[in-house]
């Protein structure tokens, strides 16, 4: 039986701010969170687990309120 990595991704966008989480290319156990603002460079953070990546994704999205 073949083992396939979880394919997962999410993107939230509002008022020129985009937050993404996706599986890292070439690695089945790494995830990347990317935060972009219009006119700025994207910030990328890598995580070793999906739980850590989703937690970072949620806190980055909530940070837009402050």
FENNOR-V380821 format. One record per residue. RES is the residue in three letters. PSI is psi in radians with two decimals (none if undefined). Layout:
RES_PSI + RES_PSI
This chain:
UNK_2.35 + UNK_2.54 + UNK_2.16 + UNK_2.46 + UNK_2.71 + UNK_2.21 + UNK_2.06 + UNK_2.50 + UNK_2.63 + UNK_2.60 + UNK_2.22 + UNK_2.40 + UNK_2.33 + UNK_2.27 + UNK_0.81 + UNK_0.11 + UNK_2.26 + UNK_2.31 + UNK_2.21 + UNK_2.59 + UNK_2.36 + UNK_2.80 + UNK_2.45 + UNK_2.36 + UNK_2.27 + UNK_-0.07 + UNK_2.22 + UNK_-0.22 + UNK_0.20 + UNK_2.53 + UNK_2.60 + UNK_2.30 + UNK_2.24 + UNK_2.25 + UNK_2.14 + UNK_2.44 + UNK_2.58 + UNK_2.26 + UNK_-0.01 + UNK_2.93 + UNK_2.49 + UNK_2.51 + UNK_2.24 + UNK_2.38 + UNK_2.35 + UNK_2.56 + UNK_2.57 + UNK_-0.12 + UNK_2.71 + UNK_-0.64 + UNK_-0.79 + UNK_-0.70 + UNK_-0.75 + UNK_-0.63 + UNK_-0.78 + UNK_-0.71 + UNK_-0.82 + UNK_-0.75 + UNK_-0.61 + UNK_-0.66 + UNK_-0.69 + UNK_-0.49 + UNK_-0.33 + UNK_-0.30 + UNK_-0.22 + UNK_none
